[in-house]
Amino acid sequence: MQALRLYFGLALEEVQVRFGVGIQLGALFVPTDEAMRLLINYYGPVGTFPIYSFVDVLHNRFPEATFRDTMVLIGAAATGLGDTRVTPISMVLPGIERHATVIANALRGDALQRRDTTALLDLGAMAVLGFVIGWLGSVLPWSWGMLVTFILGAGYAVLNGFVVAWGGLWGNLLFPLLTVVGNYGAITSYKFLTEARQRRMLRRAFQHYLHPTVVEQVSQHPERLALGGEKRELTVLFSDIRGFSTFSEHLVPEVLVQLLNEYFNAMTQAVVADDGLVDKYTTNR
């Protein structure tokens, strides 16, 4: 700010500090946050601002108009000197170029803005994203829900970047994205646990009465269960052993049982192989 004051040729009384708002430098107003901090809007990596070697300046190796009507900052730019900063754009930015960025932000009026009211926008984004994910996650299958979650998260990230780049408003990115991921994860986990418990209950209820294939279909689609049943075309097979009463009278029990077991085994395998259900075995003598 002192460099800007000298650049504009302002007296000290022409500089006004508005606590929690910003600094007035004559006709130039530099906005800050409530703690009098300036959120720097970095324009690029190292070399975004022209850098000239001081040796070349001493030997007059530049045209006379190079530094005319220009604010010149003198400082170290070598990485080994330790005067470097980490920025969102570059891992190593000379401190002198960081000062140039701050001055440029003040002159152009494009520093990032972050005030208490911005937190309301963050809370609104979290509420809207949380509600949308909560509703869609409860009605969509997990695969579609995951796709929608990714689209919403990516869309919000793009919107956040657009607001920062073009509106200069720094919105929170982390917590809304955590809301999206956390809500979808919680809903998916709840659905998985409740549906798994429901499937286990259905399997236990019908495993002794229905074919395993039918039990699996019922457990996967419990909504198909309805009072009154369902009308379908089915094939019913009644199998009888001709003359069973006559020849069974002449067989000892052990041989008869062995014969019936062979017969029932062959018939049952044929029925089960075609996803059929054996209702019962009966013998009449």
Kinemage of the C-alpha trace (Angstrom):
@kinemage 1
@onewidth
@group {chain A} dominant
@subgroup {mainchain}
@vectorlist {calphas} color= white
{ca met a 1} P 0.000 0.000 0.000
{ca gln a 2} L 2.897 2.345 0.720
{ca ala a 3} L 4.293 1.704 -2.756
{ca leu a 4} L 0.903 2.549 -4.258
{ca arg a 5} L 0.689 5.741 -2.185
{ca leu a 6} L 4.075 6.862 -3.461
{ca tyr a 7} L 3.173 5.875 -7.032
{ca phe a 8} L 0.084 8.101 -6.939
{ca gly a 9} L 1.915 10.858 -5.058
{ca leu a 10} L -0.594 10.882 -2.208
{ca ala a 11} L -0.049 12.438 1.184
{ca leu a 12} L -0.541 10.334 4.286
{ca glu a 13} L -3.826 12.079 5.141
{ca glu a 14} L -5.206 11.033 1.761
{ca val a 15} L -5.007 7.373 2.808
{ca gln a 16} L -7.987 6.122 4.824
{ca val a 17} L -8.206 2.747 6.509
{ca arg a 18} L -11.777 1.469 6.823
{ca phe a 19} L -11.542 -1.373 9.278
{ca gly a 20} L -13.351 -4.457 8.090
{ca val a 21} L -13.977 -2.928 4.670
{ca gly a 22} L -10.752 -1.865 2.933
{ca ile a 23} L -8.244 0.937 2.267
{ca gln a 24} L -8.951 4.146 0.366
{ca leu a 25} L -5.956 5.463 -1.598
{ca gly a 26} L -7.227 8.707 -3.055
{ca ala a 27} L -9.632 7.650 -5.798
{ca leu a 28} L -8.523 4.007 -5.559
{ca phe a 29} L -10.318 1.719 -3.133
{ca val a 30} L -8.739 -1.606 -2.182
{ca pro a 31} L -11.368 -3.938 -0.618
{ca thr a 32} L -10.403 -6.422 2.097
{ca asp a 33} L -12.211 -8.958 4.233
{ca glu a 34} L -13.390 -8.371 7.795
{ca ala a 35} L -9.866 -9.062 9.130
{ca met a 36} L -8.306 -6.514 6.732
{ca arg a 37} L -6.795 -9.246 4.593
{ca leu a 38} L -6.485 -9.128 0.821
{ca leu a 39} L -7.164 -12.417 -0.966
{ca ile a 40} L -4.615 -12.459 -3.757
{ca asn a 41} L -5.806 -13.262 -7.262
{ca tyr a 42} L -2.740 -14.860 -8.855
{ca tyr a 43} L -2.459 -14.347 -12.609
{ca gly a 44} L 0.006 -17.093 -13.438
{ca pro a 45} L 3.313 -18.820 -12.627
{ca val a 46} L 6.773 -17.305 -12.403
{ca gly a 47} L 7.417 -14.750 -15.142
{ca thr a 48} L 3.853 -13.438 -15.403
{ca phe a 49} L 5.315 -9.996 -14.702
{ca pro a 50} L 8.415 -8.865 -16.666
{ca ile a 51} L 11.650 -9.648 -14.826
{ca tyr a 52} L 14.876 -7.844 -15.709
{ca ser a 53} L 18.378 -8.593 -14.512
{ca phe a 54} L 19.754 -5.818 -12.318
{ca val a 55} L 23.121 -6.203 -14.019
{ca asp a 56} L 21.533 -5.385 -17.380
{ca val a 57} L 19.883 -2.324 -15.851
{ca leu a 58} L 23.225 -1.083 -14.486
{ca his a 59} L 24.811 -1.437 -17.937
{ca asn a 60} L 21.932 0.358 -19.707
{ca arg a 61} L 21.055 -2.624 -21.882
{ca phe a 62} L 17.390 -1.607 -22.220
{ca pro a 63} L 15.724 1.214 -24.120
{ca glu a 64} L 15.135 4.376 -22.097
{ca ala a 65} L 11.339 3.978 -22.277
{ca thr a 66} L 11.390 0.491 -20.685
{ca phe a 67} L 10.704 1.747 -17.147
{ca arg a 68} L 9.020 5.065 -17.971
{ca asp a 69} L 5.758 5.692 -16.030
{ca thr a 70} L 6.103 2.220 -14.511
{ca met a 71} L 6.217 0.985 -10.953
{ca val a 72} L 9.446 -0.953 -10.515
{ca leu a 73} L 10.008 -3.395 -7.661
{ca ile a 74} L 13.572 -4.394 -6.815
{ca gly a 75} L 14.110 -7.741 -5.139
{ca ala a 76} L 15.591 -11.214 -5.364
{ca ala a 77} L 14.118 -13.679 -7.812
{ca ala a 78} L 16.619 -16.554 -7.506
{ca thr a 79} L 15.117 -19.716 -5.989
{ca gly a 80} L 18.205 -20.475 -3.921
{ca leu a 81} L 17.855 -17.241 -1.910
{ca gly a 82} L 14.755 -18.622 -0.151
{ca asp a 83} L 12.413 -15.688 -0.813
{ca thr a 84} L 9.796 -17.851 -2.488
{ca arg a 85} L 6.100 -18.549 -1.943
{ca val a 86} L 3.767 -21.417 -2.788
{ca thr a 87} L 0.658 -20.365 -4.739
{ca pro a 88} L -2.312 -22.254 -6.231
{ca ile a 89} L -0.618 -21.902 -9.638
{ca ser a 90} L 3.092 -22.339 -8.898
{ca met a 91} L 5.085 -24.233 -6.287
{ca val a 92} L 7.798 -21.565 -6.347
{ca leu a 93} L 6.973 -17.882 -6.809
{ca pro a 94} L 9.521 -15.168 -5.917
{ca gly a 95} L 8.321 -12.951 -3.092
{ca ile a 96} L 8.925 -9.821 -5.169
{ca glu a 97} L 6.554 -11.128 -7.847
{ca arg a 98} L 3.986 -11.798 -5.149
{ca his a 99} L 4.215 -8.124 -4.148
{ca ala a 100} L 3.714 -7.200 -7.805
{ca thr a 101} L 0.602 -9.382 -7.892
{ca val a 102} L -0.857 -7.624 -4.846
{ca ile a 103} L -0.232 -4.209 -6.396
{ca ala a 104} L -1.777 -5.325 -9.690
{ca asn a 105} L -4.834 -6.656 -7.815
{ca ala a 106} L -5.269 -3.254 -6.171
{ca leu a 107} L -4.835 -1.315 -9.440
{ca arg a 108} L -7.140 -3.573 -11.459
{ca gly a 109} L -9.664 -4.102 -8.671
{ca asp a 110} L -9.802 -7.852 -9.283
{ca ala a 111} L -8.681 -9.229 -5.915
{ca leu a 112} L -10.725 -12.152 -4.646
{ca gln a 113} L -13.613 -11.409 -2.303
{ca arg a 114} L -14.604 -13.430 0.739
{ca arg a 115} L -17.013 -11.976 3.301
{ca asp a 116} L -19.369 -13.288 5.941
{ca thr a 117} L -22.233 -13.189 3.435
{ca thr a 118} L -20.293 -15.597 1.218
{ca ala a 119} L -20.720 -18.238 3.921
{ca leu a 120} L -24.489 -18.049 3.337
{ca leu a 121} L -23.925 -19.008 -0.292
{ca asp a 122} L -21.773 -21.926 0.850
{ca leu a 123} L -24.491 -23.102 3.242
{ca gly a 124} L -27.102 -22.715 0.503
{ca ala a 125} L -25.009 -24.789 -1.903
{ca met a 126} L -24.549 -27.478 0.753
{ca ala a 127} L -28.305 -27.544 1.476
{ca val a 128} L -29.322 -27.727 -2.193
{ca leu a 129} L -26.723 -30.341 -3.128
{ca gly a 130} L -27.517 -32.368 -0.019
{ca phe a 131} L -31.252 -32.337 -0.770
{ca val a 132} L -30.801 -33.279 -4.437
{ca ile a 133} L -28.391 -36.111 -3.627
{ca gly a 134} L -30.646 -37.301 -0.803
{ca trp a 135} L -33.679 -37.454 -3.085
{ca leu a 136} L -31.986 -38.947 -6.135
{ca gly a 137} L -29.934 -41.389 -4.075
{ca ser a 138} L -33.094 -42.822 -2.524
{ca val a 139} L -34.898 -43.443 -5.843
{ca leu a 140} L -32.065 -44.300 -8.261
{ca pro a 141} L -30.029 -47.520 -8.434
{ca trp a 142} L -26.531 -47.235 -7.024
{ca ser a 143} L -24.898 -47.109 -10.470
{ca trp a 144} L -27.062 -44.222 -11.682
{ca gly a 145} L -26.752 -42.566 -8.298
{ca met a 146} L -22.959 -42.674 -8.533
{ca leu a 147} L -23.088 -41.124 -12.014
{ca val a 148} L -25.411 -38.344 -10.850
{ca thr a 149} L -23.184 -37.719 -7.822
{ca phe a 150} L -20.127 -37.366 -10.057
{ca ile a 151} L -21.972 -35.011 -12.417
{ca leu a 152} L -23.217 -32.812 -9.573
{ca gly a 153} L -19.790 -32.674 -7.922
{ca ala a 154} L -18.003 -31.881 -11.183
{ca gly a 155} L -20.646 -29.316 -12.108
{ca tyr a 156} L -20.287 -27.524 -8.792
{ca ala a 157} L -16.486 -27.528 -9.112
{ca val a 158} L -16.731 -25.956 -12.583
{ca leu a 159} L -19.250 -23.401 -11.335
{ca asn a 160} L -17.019 -22.561 -8.382
{ca gly a 161} L -14.030 -22.052 -10.671
{ca phe a 162} L -16.117 -19.864 -12.984
{ca val a 163} L -17.264 -17.687 -10.085
{ca val a 164} L -13.683 -17.275 -8.863
{ca ala a 165} L -12.268 -16.548 -12.322
{ca trp a 166} L -14.967 -14.216 -13.607
{ca gly a 167} L -16.688 -12.912 -10.508
{ca gly a 168} L -13.732 -12.697 -8.131
{ca leu a 169} L -15.827 -14.352 -5.411
{ca trp a 170} L -14.109 -17.084 -3.459
{ca gly a 171} L -16.690 -19.727 -2.603
{ca asn a 172} L -15.989 -22.783 -0.527
{ca leu a 173} L -15.322 -25.853 -2.651
{ca leu a 174} L -14.423 -28.506 -0.093
{ca phe a 175} L -17.454 -28.630 2.175
{ca pro a 176} L -20.147 -28.724 -0.577
{ca leu a 177} L -18.231 -31.551 -2.277
{ca leu a 178} L -17.945 -33.375 1.039
{ca thr a 179} L -21.707 -32.927 1.434
{ca val a 180} L -22.307 -34.549 -1.958
{ca val a 181} L -19.993 -37.486 -1.307
{ca gly a 182} L -21.043 -37.917 2.327
{ca asn a 183} L -24.777 -37.842 1.595
{ca tyr a 184} L -24.523 -40.315 -1.246
{ca gly a 185} L -22.285 -42.614 0.789
{ca ala a 186} L -24.652 -42.528 3.777
{ca ile a 187} L -27.752 -43.159 1.649
{ca thr a 188} L -26.094 -45.957 -0.317
{ca ser a 189} L -24.885 -47.622 2.882
{ca tyr a 190} L -28.332 -47.361 4.446
{ca lys a 191} L -30.015 -48.804 1.361
{ca phe a 192} L -27.489 -51.622 1.178
{ca leu a 193} L -27.933 -52.567 4.821
{ca thr a 194} L -31.740 -52.382 4.817
{ca glu a 195} L -32.136 -54.173 1.485
{ca ala a 196} L -29.659 -56.866 2.487
{ca arg a 197} L -31.576 -57.430 5.720
{ca gln a 198} L -34.852 -57.583 3.795
{ca arg a 199} L -33.428 -60.105 1.323
{ca arg a 200} L -32.216 -62.308 4.162
{ca met a 201} L -35.664 -62.232 5.768
{ca leu a 202} L -37.348 -63.181 2.496
{ca arg a 203} L -34.906 -66.030 1.895
{ca arg a 204} L -35.510 -67.436 5.364
{ca ala a 205} L -39.280 -67.130 4.913
{ca phe a 206} L -39.502 -68.888 1.537
{ca gln a 207} L -36.459 -71.142 1.287
{ca his a 208} L -38.399 -74.161 2.593
{ca tyr a 209} L -41.368 -73.662 0.267
{ca leu a 210} L -40.020 -72.338 -3.048
{ca his a 211} L -37.335 -73.245 -5.529
{ca pro a 212} L -34.003 -71.443 -4.893
{ca thr a 213} L -34.370 -69.595 -8.202
{ca val a 214} L -37.810 -68.334 -7.213
{ca val a 215} L -36.530 -67.368 -3.761
{ca glu a 216} L -33.718 -65.370 -5.370
{ca gln a 217} L -36.178 -63.605 -7.676
{ca val a 218} L -38.419 -62.737 -4.746
{ca ser a 219} L -35.494 -61.437 -2.666
{ca gln a 220} L -34.182 -59.311 -5.530
{ca his a 221} L -37.607 -57.896 -6.403
{ca pro a 222} L -39.722 -57.830 -3.231
{ca glu a 223} L -42.058 -55.298 -4.836
{ca arg a 224} L -43.497 -58.131 -6.920
{ca leu a 225} L -45.013 -59.657 -3.794
{ca ala a 226} L -48.673 -58.701 -3.683
{ca leu a 227} L -51.795 -60.019 -2.017
{ca gly a 228} L -53.903 -62.055 -4.390
{ca gly a 229} L -50.949 -63.524 -6.221
{ca glu a 230} L -50.096 -63.150 -9.880
{ca lys a 231} L -51.723 -64.771 -12.875
{ca arg a 232} L -49.317 -66.800 -15.016
{ca glu a 233} L -49.284 -69.705 -17.437
{ca leu a 234} L -47.582 -72.664 -15.743
{ca thr a 235} L -46.958 -76.316 -16.405
{ca val a 236} L -47.995 -78.785 -13.706
{ca leu a 237} L -46.715 -82.358 -13.839
{ca phe a 238} L -48.336 -85.246 -12.007
{ca ser a 239} L -46.145 -88.330 -12.196
{ca asp a 240} L -47.437 -91.765 -11.142
{ca ile a 241} L -45.845 -95.215 -11.096
{ca arg a 242} L -48.151 -97.525 -12.981
{ca gly a 243} L -49.090 -100.636 -11.050
{ca phe a 244} L -47.270 -99.436 -7.951
{ca ser a 245} L -49.735 -100.961 -5.501
{ca thr a 246} L -49.589 -104.362 -7.212
{ca phe a 247} L -45.826 -104.881 -7.479
{ca ser a 248} L -45.010 -103.136 -4.174
{ca glu a 249} L -46.876 -105.877 -2.346
{ca his a 250} L -44.320 -108.396 -3.568
{ca leu a 251} L -41.200 -106.385 -2.576
{ca val a 252} L -39.470 -106.248 0.739
{ca pro a 253} L -39.340 -102.739 2.287
{ca glu a 254} L -35.618 -102.271 1.694
{ca val a 255} L -35.888 -102.957 -2.054
{ca leu a 256} L -39.017 -100.815 -2.347
{ca val a 257} L -37.347 -97.855 -0.680
{ca gln a 258} L -34.305 -98.171 -2.927
{ca leu a 259} L -36.552 -98.279 -5.994
{ca leu a 260} L -38.506 -95.209 -4.905
{ca asn a 261} L -35.310 -93.290 -4.151
{ca glu a 262} L -33.955 -93.974 -7.617
{ca tyr a 263} L -37.231 -92.923 -9.187
{ca phe a 264} L -37.640 -89.767 -7.088
{ca asn a 265} L -34.014 -88.781 -7.653
{ca ala a 266} L -34.254 -89.033 -11.437
{ca met a 267} L -37.597 -87.183 -11.581
{ca thr a 268} L -36.474 -84.462 -9.152
{ca gln a 269} L -33.294 -83.763 -11.094
{ca ala a 270} L -35.263 -83.428 -14.322
{ca val a 271} L -37.685 -80.946 -12.717
{ca val a 272} L -35.048 -78.905 -10.916
{ca ala a 273} L -32.879 -78.715 -14.048
{ca asp a 274} L -35.712 -76.775 -15.685
{ca asp a 275} L -36.146 -74.443 -12.668
{ca gly a 276} L -39.179 -76.386 -11.570
{ca leu a 277} L -40.466 -76.919 -8.058
{ca val a 278} L -41.249 -80.297 -6.524
{ca asp a 279} L -44.338 -79.736 -4.432
{ca lys a 280} L -44.539 -83.075 -2.633
{ca tyr a 281} L -44.028 -86.819 -2.824
{ca thr a 282} L -46.942 -89.148 -2.047
{ca thr a 283} L -47.333 -92.903 -1.922
{ca asn a 284} L -50.625 -94.781 -1.752
{ca arg a 285} L -50.815 -98.468 -1.066
